[in-house]
Amino acid sequence: MTSILIVEDEALIASDLQMRLEDMGYRVVGVAATGKEALRLIAEKRPDLVLMDIVLRGEMDGVDVARRVKELRVPVVFLTAYSDPETIGRARRAGAYGYLLKPYDDRTLKVTVETALKRYRADIRDLLKVPKERKTGAVPGVLVVEDEAIVAADLSHKLEDAGFRVVGVEDTGEGAVSAAAELQPDVVIMDVYLRGEMDGIEAAEVIQGEHGIPVIYLTAYSDDSTLARILETEPYGYLLKPFSTEQLRAEIEVVLQNIRDMEDYSRRMHEVIVTKAEEMKIEKTGVFFVSSLILGLAAYGFITRSMTWLMYTLFIPVVYSLLHLSFSYRKPERPVSDSMPMVSIIVPANNTIERCVETLSSLDYHVNGRRNYEIIVVNDGSTDRTGEILEELVKRYRHLKVVTRRAPFAFNGKGYALNDGVALADGDIIAVFDADARVEPDFLRNIVPYLDGDDVAGAQSRVRMYNADENLLTRMQDLEFAIFGNVIMRSRMNMDVPAFLGGNGQLVKRRVVEEIGGWDGYAVTEDLNLSVKLMLRGYHVRYSPEAEVFQEAVSEWPAFFRQRTRWLTGNLETLFV
């Protein structure tokens, strides 16, 4: 059943709208009266569609909310009484799949909802297709297809009053297809019933399918059979007669902007895929070279019964380790800063979360008696009770937000989950924790001062294992992380060399994350990938030994080898790419 979220600050209007939608067979998953509440519910419920009023209570209006959730790819239809150019312009730039003017009747509401849903699903299906180059003039050109001469003349007049350019008028489906191919308008306004053998729906299929020109239907018919045929063509819009100039302008502008947004997003996705394909070639070539070299040396040693090459190979990391050891004896100077910026803690979760939220909620980081951090849990397609647990946790912790990721956007990589969390974040600092993290209350107070300085992009805490005493393997991992932190990271600080960000207990300035375009969702080790990008841009990453994050060590050897294979793959990927 299609899920819809209502964002409306008038309780009576919201209640009436909810009853009307439920009578139509939709499931209303929530009602929000403020922009802040709407933002939370959209991220948490991830509805199939949002019906959004523009004027809301609080500091954030409906357009602001739509702009914040744009990267979450949740379709929005604006419901408003405002049709002035400024409001339409703001709504258009925020991205929308419809603009419905109040008051509206049930048939108009149903048509708008169904059209938006159909168009959104088509856009998601075609997301990775490379869009055709589209040339749009300063004034969008419109082809009018209407078999009533008086109606066509009135429509043309309204379009010109609304600021559009009418490139032609046709009264048959055959003529519409021919004119669309020749004139290449930016949009076609199509009546359903036309003269000739081809009706408007058949003509629209050809125009959209062969020429990629968006079609907006304009008809007096909204019966179920006509609507079903229209929806099969995946229309960009559907206006019912009679209509106003304001409705016409809003519909066309919103449709054109949505097309531009989707084409831009598709191009960016295509560029990422092409880039990653090239990087994969580089990575495989590099791994093949290294593997061949190692196997060749091993074969040489076996044949000659000499391992001198191995001694020389091991000599390099030994010297490297001794260098770090010598520099690690001096204790780094601990920064002092009274600044306490707002921190947004993001926790990507897949099947575990409750204990993590509880320990993070105990952090002592308050300004003027108020909590100065928030927790954002990204539920990345969990298959256990994580969703139900989060619903209960949200009721207990007011500072907790939830971002729900569903197919086809779930399981695409930790980097993408983090980027979704940033879209909902209010803080200037982004803190990243794994779902098994545990910290002491003074964690943020200890690590935040390390971010002081314009050239400092992030800080990494000391990582420890809370189950170190479980067996030999867990003790080895605790020792390994202790050496990495107390020797390597500490010596890099003393040598004034940037430290590395780890996947757990890292803090990054939000402006820097946005500057580099967020985390790389394709990277296996997104933390190392981010660290290298920051270094290449001249930023520093500091290490904070006073701030400790405890995580669960892998206690079984098969899982340990899988983990280290993934880390090795990510390290080689970053090295060669």
RODO-2510 file (C-alpha; in nm, 4 decimals, decimal comma):
residues 577
     n   res          X          Y          Z
     1     m     0,0000     0,0000     0,0000
     2     t     0,1313     0,3457    -0,0932
     3     s     0,2476     0,5424     0,2114
     4     i     0,1946     0,9194     0,2306
     5     l     0,3144     1,1756     0,4842
     6     i     0,1027     1,4892     0,5337
     7     v     0,2758     1,8154     0,6249
     8     e     0,0050     2,0686     0,7170
     9     d    -0,0089     2,3122     1,0108
    10     e    -0,3898     2,3470     1,0110
    11     a    -0,5227     2,0555     1,2168
    12     l    -0,8695     2,0494     1,0563
    13     i    -0,7277     2,0602     0,7033
    14     a    -0,4752     1,7873     0,7887
    15     s    -0,7459     1,5658     0,9392
    16     d    -0,9740     1,6138     0,6385
    17     l    -0,6885     1,5406     0,3975
    18     q    -0,5970     1,2260     0,5882
    19     m    -0,9543     1,0915     0,5707
    20     r    -0,9762     1,1670     0,1995
    21     l    -0,6468     0,9902     0,1286
    22     e    -0,7407     0,6850     0,3346
    23     d    -1,0763     0,6647     0,1550
    24     m    -0,8775     0,6545    -0,1700
    25     g    -0,6806     0,3549    -0,0427
    26     y    -0,3567     0,5232     0,0660
    27     r    -0,1816     0,4727     0,4004
    28     v    -0,1044     0,7933     0,5902
    29     v     0,2108     0,7274     0,7968
    30     g     0,2086     1,0562     0,9843
    31     v     0,1037     1,4208     1,0051
    32     a     0,3527     1,7020     1,0738
    33     a     0,2663     2,0622     1,1603
    34     t     0,6181     2,2112     1,1712
    35     g     0,9139     2,1993     0,9378
    36     k     1,1347     2,0389     1,2015
    37     e     0,8811     1,7631     1,2675
    38     a     0,8330     1,7109     0,8935
    39     l     1,2074     1,6714     0,8420
    40     r     1,2249     1,4116     1,1173
    41     l     0,9265     1,2090     0,9928
    42     i     1,0362     1,2127     0,6272
    43     a     1,3788     1,0739     0,7186
    44     e     1,2408     0,8250     0,9696
    45     k     0,9324     0,6940     0,7842
    46     r     1,0717     0,7289     0,4303
    47     p     0,7198     0,7565     0,2790
    48     d     0,6440     0,6938    -0,0864
    49     l     0,5180     1,0536    -0,1194
    50     v     0,5028     1,3732     0,0863
    51     l     0,2115     1,6160     0,0533
    52     m     0,3687     1,9397     0,1733
    53     d     0,2074     2,2683     0,2691
    54     i     0,4451     2,5609     0,2167
    55     v     0,3524     2,7829     0,5110
    56     l     0,4262     2,5967     0,8353
    57     r     0,4793     2,6775     1,2001
    58     g     0,8314     2,7402     1,3228
    59     e     1,1392     2,8746     1,1491
    60     m     1,1408     2,6220     0,8630
    61     d     0,8727     2,6317     0,5927
    62     g     0,7781     2,3586     0,3462
    63     v     1,0229     2,4734     0,0794
    64     d     1,3102     2,4634     0,3298
    65     v     1,2126     2,1084     0,4267
    66     a     1,1934     1,9953     0,0625
    67     r     1,5360     2,1417    -0,0052
    68     r     1,6870     1,9610     0,2975
    69     v     1,5477     1,6212     0,1931
    70     k     1,6223     1,6611    -0,1766
    71     e     1,9239     1,4279    -0,1637
    72     l     1,7165     1,1640     0,0175
    73     r     1,5185     1,1195    -0,3066
    74     v     1,1720     1,1372    -0,1465
    75     p     0,9087     1,2783    -0,3887
    76     v     0,7279     1,5923    -0,2695
    77     v     0,4031     1,7491    -0,3919
    78     f     0,3332     2,1003    -0,2657
    79     l    -0,0203     2,1813    -0,1476
    80     t    -0,0621     2,5549    -0,1076
    81     a    -0,2894     2,8531    -0,1574
    82     y     0,0041     3,0643    -0,2828
    83     s     0,0634     3,0966    -0,6544
    84     d     0,2760     3,4113    -0,6789
    85     p     0,5928     3,3831    -0,8944
    86     e     0,8278     3,4123    -0,5958
    87     t     0,6678     3,1212    -0,4075
    88     i     0,6484     2,9076    -0,7211
    89     g     1,0125     2,9892    -0,7935
    90     r     1,1254     2,8803    -0,4472
    91     a     0,9193     2,5627    -0,4687
    92     r     1,0546     2,4892    -0,8159
    93     r     1,4177     2,5220    -0,7031
    94     a     1,3508     2,2945    -0,4043
    95     g     1,2454     2,0124    -0,6349
    96     a     0,8902     1,8780    -0,6490
    97     y     0,6724     1,6320    -0,8369
    98     g     0,3631     1,8494    -0,8290
    99     y     0,2176     2,1820    -0,7228
   100     l    -0,1477     2,1630    -0,6217
   101     l    -0,3305     2,4858    -0,5476
   102     k    -0,5934     2,5025    -0,2721
   103     p    -0,8851     2,4484    -0,2767
   104     y    -0,8858     2,1180    -0,4653
   105     d    -1,1366     1,8376    -0,5042
   106     d    -1,0878     1,4641    -0,4596
   107     r    -1,0391     1,3842    -0,8263
   108     t    -0,7716     1,6524    -0,8633
   109     l    -0,5961     1,5254    -0,5522
   110     k    -0,5990     1,1646    -0,6708
   111     v    -0,4766     1,2560    -1,0180
   112     t    -0,1919     1,4642    -0,8738
   113     v    -0,0838     1,1909    -0,6313
   114     e    -0,0941     0,9110    -0,8893
   115     t     0,0897     1,1180    -1,1502
   116     a     0,3658     1,2117    -0,9044
   117     l     0,4109     0,8506    -0,7913
   118     k     0,4231     0,7172    -1,1461
   119     r     0,6715     0,9807    -1,2579
   120     y     0,8953     0,9257    -0,9547
   121     r     0,9091     0,5501    -1,0107
   122     a     0,9969     0,6070    -1,3751
   123     d     1,2742     0,8491    -1,2744
   124     i     1,4192     0,5969    -1,0290
   125     r     1,4061     0,3230    -1,2924
   126     d     1,5904     0,5428    -1,5437
   127     l     1,8300     0,6897    -1,2889
   128     l     2,1440     0,5389    -1,4411
   129     k     2,0512     0,6101    -1,8025
   130     v     2,2606     0,8823    -1,9619
   131     p     2,0197     1,1711    -2,0362
   132     k     2,0159     1,3246    -2,3816
   133     e     2,1568     1,6706    -2,4224
   134     r     1,8657     1,9114    -2,3966
   135     k     1,8852     2,2658    -2,5249
   136     t     1,6514     2,4955    -2,3348
   137     g     1,6072     2,8563    -2,4390
   138     a     1,5817     3,1511    -2,2055
   139     v     1,2028     3,1255    -2,2454
   140     p     1,0719     2,7648    -2,2391
   141     g     0,8924     2,6629    -2,5564
   142     v     0,5533     2,4893    -2,5318
   143     l     0,3692     2,2876    -2,7960
   144     v    -0,0097     2,2993    -2,7491
   145     v    -0,2103     1,9955    -2,8636
   146     e    -0,5846     2,0705    -2,8413
   147     d    -0,8640     2,0008    -3,0910
   148     e    -1,0972     2,2781    -2,9722
   149     a    -0,9843     2,5989    -3,1434
   150     i    -1,1276     2,8325    -2,8793
   151     v    -0,9715     2,6314    -2,5948
   152     a    -0,6381     2,6185    -2,7808
   153     a    -0,6409     2,9964    -2,8300
   154     d    -0,7263     3,0569    -2,4653
   155     l    -0,4552     2,8144    -2,3553
   156     s    -0,1971     2,9840    -2,5770
   157     h    -0,2916     3,3206    -2,4340
   158     k    -0,2567     3,1902    -2,0763
   159     l     0,0809     3,0380    -2,1555
   160     e     0,2128     3,3640    -2,2971
   161     d     0,0757     3,5556    -1,9966
   162     a     0,2595     3,3075    -1,7725
   163     g     0,5873     3,3843    -1,9507
   164     f     0,6173     3,0876    -2,1856
   165     r     0,6691     3,0745    -2,5626
   166     v     0,4077     2,8873    -2,7691
   167     v     0,6000     2,7209    -3,0541
   168     g     0,2986     2,5643    -3,2205
   169     v    -0,0629     2,4440    -3,1948
   170     e    -0,1821     2,1047    -3,3206
   171     d    -0,5263     1,9390    -3,3147
   172     t    -0,4351     1,5775    -3,4063
   173     g    -0,2097     1,3145    -3,2520
   174     e    -0,0261     1,2632    -3,5820
   175     g     0,0371     1,6351    -3,6129
   176     a     0,1572     1,6538    -3,2525
   177     v     0,4183     1,3804    -3,3084
   178     s     0,5426     1,5455    -3,6272
   179     a     0,5543     1,8946    -3,4702
   180     a     0,7336     1,7674    -3,1595
   181     a     1,0047     1,6047    -3,3712
   182     e     1,0494     1,9181    -3,5835
   183     l     1,0124     2,1972    -3,3256
   184     q     1,1691     2,0192    -3,0232
   185     p     0,9662     2,2089    -2,7600
   186     d     1,0656     2,2007    -2,3938
   187     v     0,7246     2,0630    -2,2967
   188     v     0,4014     1,9487    -2,4643
   189     i     0,0556     2,0333    -2,3277
   190     m    -0,1609     1,7439    -2,4460
   191     d    -0,5372     1,6960    -2,4536
   192     v    -0,6481     1,3311    -2,4382
   193     y    -0,9193     1,3264    -2,7059
   194     l    -0,8063     1,4603    -3,0437
   195     r    -0,9103     1,4467    -3,4051
   196     g    -0,7664     1,1748    -3,6243
   197     e    -0,6852     0,8116    -3,5536
   198     m    -0,4241     0,8773    -3,2817
   199     d    -0,5460     1,0138    -2,9498
   200     g    -0,3385     1,2193    -2,7058
   201     i    -0,2259     0,9209    -2,4981
   202     e    -0,0873     0,7379    -2,8017
   203     a     0,0820     1,0564    -2,9208
   204     a     0,2354     1,1141    -2,5773
   205     e     0,3886     0,7653    -2,5775
   206     v     0,5695     0,8408    -2,9030
   207     i     0,6738     1,1944    -2,8044
   208     q     0,8161     1,0901    -2,4688
   209     g     0,9540     0,7549    -2,5813
   210     e     1,1212     0,8548    -2,9084
   211     h     1,1998     1,2223    -2,8538
   212     g     1,2342     1,2475    -2,4760
   213     i     1,0051     1,5507    -2,4558
   214     p     0,7953     1,5743    -2,1377
   215     v     0,4169     1,5692    -2,1757
   216     i     0,1671     1,7318    -1,9415
   217     y    -0,1900     1,6164    -1,9926
   218     l    -0,4676     1,8722    -1,9938
   219     t    -0,8122     1,7176    -1,9989
   220     a    -1,1609     1,7276    -1,8538
   221     y    -1,1606     1,3485    -1,8102
   222     s    -1,0447     1,1861    -1,4855
   223     d    -1,2360     0,8550    -1,4850
   224     d    -1,0447     0,5487    -1,3720
   225     s    -0,9997     0,3980    -1,7180
   226     t    -0,8652     0,7221    -1,8690
   227     l    -0,6383     0,7811    -1,5700
   228     a    -0,5050     0,4245    -1,5940
   229     r    -0,4161     0,4700    -1,9612
   230     i    -0,2529     0,8042    -1,8910
   231     l    -0,0445     0,6656    -1,6034
   232     e     0,0879     0,3886    -1,8290
   233     t     0,2651     0,6606    -2,0305
   234     e     0,4416     0,7863    -1,7139
   235     p     0,3315     1,1495    -1,7562
   236     y     0,5173     1,4450    -1,6100
   237     g     0,1956     1,6224    -1,5161
   238     y    -0,1826     1,6016    -1,5328
   239     l    -0,4041     1,9125    -1,5194
   240     l    -0,7799     1,8901    -1,5055
   241     k    -1,0032     2,1438    -1,6806
   242     p    -1,0960     2,4059    -1,5842
   243     f    -0,7611     2,5472    -1,4710
   244     s    -0,6115     2,8857    -1,3906
   245     t    -0,3053     3,0584    -1,5336
   246     e    -0,1375     3,0186    -1,1941
   247     q    -0,1971     2,6418    -1,1944
   248     l    -0,0613     2,6166    -1,5475
   249     r     0,2521     2,8168    -1,4697
   250     a     0,3222     2,6248    -1,1503
   251     e     0,2789     2,2859    -1,3165
   252     i     0,5085     2,3637    -1,6101
   253     e     0,7815     2,5271    -1,4029
   254     v     0,7841     2,2461    -1,1487
   255     v     0,7965     1,9824    -1,4235
   256     l     1,0824     2,1538    -1,6088
   257     q     1,2859     2,1997    -1,2915
   258     n     1,2303     1,8392    -1,1886
   259     i     1,3556     1,7229    -1,5272
   260     r     1,6676     1,9375    -1,4940
   261     d     1,7297     1,8056    -1,1426
   262     m     1,6909     1,4412    -1,2445
   263     e     1,9097     1,4856    -1,5518
   264     d     2,1780     1,6499    -1,3412
   265     y     2,1570     1,3737    -1,0822
   266     s     2,1721     1,1045    -1,3527
   267     r     2,4782     1,2675    -1,5088
   268     r     2,6517     1,2824    -1,1731
   269     m     2,5699     0,9175    -1,1053
   270     h     2,6915     0,8195    -1,4521
   271     e     3,0159     1,0112    -1,4009
   272     v     3,0679     0,8355    -1,0684
   273     i     3,0100     0,4938    -1,2257
   274     v     3,2465     0,5687    -1,5161
   275     t     3,5092     0,7037    -1,2771
   276     k     3,4784     0,4033    -1,0474
   277     a     3,5091     0,1671    -1,3444
   278     e     3,8369     0,3357    -1,4409
   279     e     3,9555     0,3278    -1,0811
   280     m     3,8734    -0,0418    -1,0635
   281     k     4,1019    -0,1042    -1,3626
   282     i     4,3818     0,0875    -1,1910
   283     e     4,3235    -0,1012    -0,8671
   284     k     4,3213    -0,4435    -1,0325
   285     t     4,6348    -0,3597    -1,2297
   286     g     4,8114    -0,2497    -0,9132
   287     v     4,7026    -0,5528    -0,7131
   288     f     4,8075    -0,7816    -0,9992
   289     f     5,1501    -0,6163    -1,0079
   290     v     5,2035    -0,6436    -0,6322
   291     s     5,0775    -1,0037    -0,6224
   292     s     5,2979    -1,1019    -0,9162
   293     l     5,6003    -0,9418    -0,7541
   294     i     5,5434    -1,1214    -0,4229
   295     l     5,4805    -1,4576    -0,5903
   296     g     5,7840    -1,4085    -0,8120
   297     l     6,0086    -1,3326    -0,5169
   298     a     5,8656    -1,6268    -0,3254
   299     a     5,9349    -1,8586    -0,6210
   300     y     6,2838    -1,7148    -0,6528
   301     g     6,3508    -1,7793    -0,2839
   302     f     6,2197    -2,1351    -0,3103
   303     i     6,4306    -2,2156    -0,6171
   304     t     6,7513    -2,0535    -0,4898
   305     r     6,6859    -2,1439    -0,1260
   306     s     6,7688    -1,7856    -0,0332
   307     m     6,5406    -1,5450     0,1538
   308     t     6,7718    -1,2465     0,1432
   309     w     6,5068    -1,0512    -0,0484
   310     l     6,2637    -1,1064     0,2399
   311     m     6,5156    -0,9638     0,4883
   312     y     6,5517    -0,6485     0,2822
   313     t     6,1747    -0,6227     0,2374
   314     l     6,1141    -0,6519     0,6116
   315     f     6,3921    -0,4020     0,6809
   316     i     6,1763    -0,1147     0,5490
   317     p     5,8779    -0,1564     0,7893
   318     v     6,1196    -0,2231     1,0769
   319     v     6,2944     0,1100     1,0192
   320     y     5,9567     0,2771     0,9716
   321     s     5,8321     0,1336     1,3027
   322     l     6,1488     0,2344     1,4903
   323     l     6,1130     0,5884     1,3546
   324     h     5,7569     0,6076     1,4832
   325     l     5,8593     0,4564     1,8141
   326     s     6,1306     0,7180     1,8688
   327     f     5,8892     1,0035     1,8004
   328     s     5,6103     0,8565     2,0115
   329     y     5,7845     0,9005     2,3492
   330     r     5,7102     1,2693     2,3678
   331     k     5,3564     1,3381     2,4796
   332     p     5,1753     1,5617     2,2272
   333     e     5,0594     1,8971     2,3548
   334     r     4,6925     1,8869     2,4402
   335     p     4,4973     2,1751     2,2819
   336     v     4,2836     2,3978     2,4993
   337     s     3,9702     2,5600     2,3613
   338     d     3,6486     2,6910     2,5147
   339     s     3,4607     2,6524     2,1877
   340     m     3,1757     2,4011     2,2009
   341     p     3,0177     2,3791     1,8537
   342     m     2,7035     2,1785     1,7881
   343     v     2,7880     1,8140     1,7132
   344     s     2,5812     1,5786     1,4984
   345     i     2,6634     1,2155     1,5776
   346     i     2,5910     0,9802     1,2855
   347     v     2,5676     0,6057     1,3434
   348     p     2,5154     0,3801     1,0391
   349     a     2,3265     0,0790     1,1726
   350     n     2,2544    -0,2619     1,0325
   351     n     2,0992    -0,4970     1,2868
   352     t     2,2535    -0,3572     1,6125
   353     i     2,1979    -0,0212     1,7818
   354     e     2,0270    -0,0020     2,1241
   355     r     2,3353    -0,0107     2,3522
   356     c     2,5150     0,2406     2,1290
   357     v     2,2329     0,4974     2,1523
   358     e     2,2198     0,4581     2,5299
   359     t     2,5924     0,5184     2,5800
   360     l     2,6032     0,8124     2,3380
   361     s     2,3034     0,9680     2,5137
   362     s     2,5075     0,9841     2,8359
   363     l     2,7631     1,2264     2,6878
   364     d     2,8283     1,5342     2,9005
   365     y     2,8340     1,8039     2,6337
   366     h     2,6007     2,0880     2,7267
   367     v     2,5887     2,4629     2,6615
   368     n     2,3870     2,6772     2,9029
   369     g     2,2363     2,3625     3,0480
   370     r     2,1145     2,2344     2,7098
   371     r     2,2404     1,9299     2,5239
   372     n     2,4616     2,0504     2,2387
   373     y     2,4654     1,7360     2,0294
   374     e     2,2206     1,5180     1,8416
   375     i     2,2286     1,1515     1,7428
   376     i     2,1320     1,0461     1,3905
   377     v     2,0968     0,6727     1,3356
   378     v     2,0935     0,5660     0,9710
   379     n     1,8969     0,2422     0,9511
   380     d     2,0566     0,1014     0,6385
   381     g     1,8083    -0,1696     0,5439
   382     s     1,8278    -0,3691     0,8674
   383     t     1,6603    -0,7094     0,8564
   384     d     1,6127    -0,7635     1,2296
   385     r     1,4110    -0,5596     1,4834
   386     t     1,6290    -0,2489     1,4457
   387     g     1,3436    -0,0483     1,2959
   388     e     1,1081    -0,1357     1,5826
   389     i     1,3792    -0,0682     1,8415
   390     l     1,4483     0,2731     1,6898
   391     e     1,0777     0,3628     1,7065
   392     e     1,0890     0,3000     2,0813
   393     l     1,4203     0,4823     2,1253
   394     v     1,2892     0,7928     1,9460
   395     k     1,0129     0,8158     2,2057
   396     r     1,2687     0,8000     2,4894
   397     y     1,5356     1,0305     2,3465
   398     r     1,4251     1,3642     2,2009
   399     h     1,7731     1,4286     2,0631
   400     l     1,7580     1,1127     1,8484
   401     k     1,6787     1,1258     1,4759
   402     v     1,6391     0,8301     1,2433
   403     v     1,7132     0,8092     0,8721
   404     t     1,5613     0,5041     0,7033
   405     r     1,7233     0,3745     0,3858
   406     r     1,5234     0,1407     0,1647
   407     a     1,5832    -0,0252    -0,1706
   408     p     1,7106     0,0731    -0,4175
   409     f     1,9199     0,3097    -0,2024
   410     a     2,0016     0,0759     0,0902
   411     f     2,3155    -0,1414     0,1160
   412     n     2,5070     0,0850    -0,1240
   413     g     2,7993     0,1464     0,1088
   414     k     2,8679     0,3099     0,4429
   415     g     2,9666     0,6354     0,2709
   416     y     2,6198     0,6798     0,1232
   417     a     2,4609     0,6102     0,4612
   418     l     2,6797     0,8803     0,6196
   419     n     2,5889     1,1281     0,3455
   420     d     2,2182     1,0700     0,4132
   421     g     2,2840     1,1426     0,7793
   422     v     2,4597     1,4699     0,6950
   423     a     2,1500     1,5788     0,4992
   424     l     1,9539     1,5696     0,8250
   425     a     2,2291     1,7067     1,0516
   426     d     2,2124     2,0444     1,2269
   427     g     2,5651     2,0420     1,3730
   428     d     2,8833     2,2131     1,2561
   429     i     3,0790     1,9019     1,3534
   430     i     3,0015     1,5519     1,2245
   431     a     3,0969     1,2646     1,4559
   432     v     3,0915     0,9097     1,3197
   433     f     3,0491     0,5996     1,5340
   434     d     2,9929     0,2350     1,4565
   435     a     2,6828     0,0667     1,5956
   436     d     2,8889    -0,1199     1,8584
   437     a     3,0527     0,1959     1,9979
   438     r     3,0697     0,2775     2,3692
   439     v     3,2161     0,5968     2,5147
   440     e     3,2685     0,7756     2,8432
   441     p     3,0604     1,0892     2,9198
   442     d     3,3594     1,3220     2,8680
   443     f     3,4346     1,1975     2,5142
   444     l     3,3236     1,5087     2,3239
   445     r     3,4755     1,7482     2,5772
   446     n     3,8103     1,5729     2,5301
   447     i     3,8169     1,5528     2,1517
   448     v     3,6402     1,8700     2,0294
   449     p     3,9331     2,1031     2,1274
   450     y     4,1525     1,9087     1,8817
   451     l     3,9458     2,0548     1,5958
   452     d     4,0605     2,4086     1,6711
   453     g     4,2365     2,5700     1,3729
   454     d     4,1382     2,6569     1,0156
   455     d     4,3748     2,3970     0,8691
   456     v     4,2364     2,1200     1,0908
   457     a     3,9635     1,9136     0,9255
   458     g     3,9100     1,6334     1,1723
   459     a     4,0159     1,4410     1,4792
   460     q     4,0407     1,0715     1,5593
   461     s     3,9901     0,9220     1,9037
   462     r     4,1756     0,6289     2,0583
   463     v     4,0089     0,2957     1,9760
   464     r     3,9955     0,0163     2,2352
   465     m     3,8189    -0,3200     2,2651
   466     y     3,5637    -0,3711     2,5412
   467     n     3,5792    -0,7510     2,5010
   468     a     3,9611    -0,7711     2,4981
   469     d     3,9657    -1,0446     2,7635
   470     e     3,7400    -1,2810     2,5703
   471     n     4,0181    -1,4810     2,4008
   472     l     4,3636    -1,4558     2,2451
   473     l     4,2329    -1,3060     1,9196
   474     t     4,0491    -1,0211     2,0937
   475     r     4,3550    -0,9465     2,3121
   476     m     4,5716    -0,9309     1,9984
   477     q     4,3359    -0,6782     1,8397
   478     d     4,3344    -0,4640     2,1547
   479     l     4,7164    -0,4627     2,1514
   480     e     4,7206    -0,3881     1,7783
   481     f     4,4966    -0,0818     1,8137
   482     a     4,6934     0,0338     2,1189
   483     i     5,0176     0,0285     1,9165
   484     f     4,8520     0,2026     1,6238
   485     g     4,7197     0,4788     1,8482
   486     n     4,9942     0,5226     2,1063
   487     v     5,2847     0,4771     1,8661
   488     i     5,1941     0,5523     1,5033
   489     m     4,9210     0,8142     1,5497
   490     r     5,1013     0,9781     1,8412
   491     s     5,4335     0,9990     1,6544
   492     r     5,2626     1,1492     1,3484
   493     m     5,1273     1,4219     1,5737
   494     n     5,4772     1,4890     1,7100
   495     m     5,6173     1,5022     1,3556
   496     d     5,3379     1,7448     1,2564
   497     v     5,2107     1,4909     1,0047
   498     p     4,8330     1,4389     0,9643
   499     a     4,6832     1,1407     1,1451
   500     f     4,4286     0,9033     0,9930
   501     l     4,0539     0,8936     1,0449
   502     g     3,9156     0,5608     1,1605
   503     g     3,5665     0,4297     1,1037
   504     n     3,4768     0,4617     1,4717
   505     g     3,5051     0,7690     1,6938
   506     q     3,6038     1,0200     1,4244
   507     l     3,5033     1,3872     1,4078
   508     v     3,5057     1,5978     1,0908
   509     k     3,4066     1,9581     1,0287
   510     r     3,0868     1,9691     0,8295
   511     r     3,2019     2,2442     0,5943
   512     v     3,5011     2,0285     0,4937
   513     v     3,2793     1,7247     0,4311
   514     e     3,0577     1,9345     0,2040
   515     e     3,3634     2,0884     0,0351
   516     i     3,4922     1,7495    -0,0819
   517     g     3,1460     1,6232    -0,1767
   518     g     3,0861     1,3924     0,1185
   519     w     3,2044     1,0392     0,1750
   520     d     3,2784     0,8088    -0,1169
   521     g     2,9990     0,5540    -0,1120
   522     y     3,1935     0,3176    -0,3365
   523     a     3,5065     0,3125    -0,1201
   524     v     3,5524    -0,0073     0,0820
   525     t     3,7421     0,1854     0,3517
   526     e     3,5653     0,5207     0,3327
   527     d     3,7568     0,6507     0,6376
   528     l     4,1016     0,6069     0,4770
   529     n     3,9645     0,7410     0,1490
   530     l     3,8462     1,0568     0,3286
   531     s     4,1766     1,0920     0,5164
   532     v     4,3804     1,0893     0,1964
   533     k     4,1488     1,3399     0,0283
   534     l     4,1888     1,5747     0,3257
   535     m     4,5670     1,5413     0,3170
   536     l     4,5776     1,6155    -0,0560
   537     r     4,3854     1,9363     0,0120
   538     g     4,6323     2,0421     0,2788
   539     y     4,4156     1,9708     0,5826
   540     h     4,5350     1,8215     0,9102
   541     v     4,3763     1,5387     1,1060
   542     r     4,4663     1,5225     1,4743
   543     y     4,4777     1,2319     1,7156
   544     s     4,3146     1,2621     2,0583
   545     p     4,4459     0,9953     2,3029
   546     e     4,2298     1,1358     2,5853
   547     a     3,9073     1,0512     2,4014
   548     e     3,8490     0,6762     2,3923
   549     v     3,5892     0,4808     2,1988
   550     f     3,5344     0,1147     2,2843
   551     q     3,4204    -0,1312     2,0196
   552     e     3,3697    -0,5053     1,9948
   553     a     3,6711    -0,7017     1,8762
   554     v     3,6086    -0,9865     1,6313
   555     s     3,6251    -1,3031     1,8403
   556     e     3,6369    -1,5727     1,5698
   557     w     3,9119    -1,6308     1,3148
   558     p     3,6934    -1,6685     0,9984
   559     a     3,5216    -1,3358     1,0660
   560     f     3,8598    -1,1807     1,1475
   561     f     4,0065    -1,2880     0,8130
   562     r     3,7012    -1,1540     0,6268
   563     q     3,7387    -0,8207     0,8057
   564     r     4,1101    -0,7926     0,7277
   565     t     4,0586    -0,8952     0,3656
   566     r     3,8075    -0,6115     0,3310
   567     w     4,0478    -0,3664     0,4955
   568     l     4,3346    -0,4793     0,2716
   569     t     4,1152    -0,4369    -0,0351
   570     g     4,0216    -0,0852     0,0759
   571     n     4,3822     0,0076     0,1508
   572     l     4,5034    -0,1113    -0,1885
   573     e     4,2116     0,0674    -0,3537
   574     t     4,3103     0,3958    -0,1864
   575     l     4,6814     0,3412    -0,2598
   576     f     4,6450     0,2769    -0,6312
   577     v     4,3539     0,5107    -0,7036
***
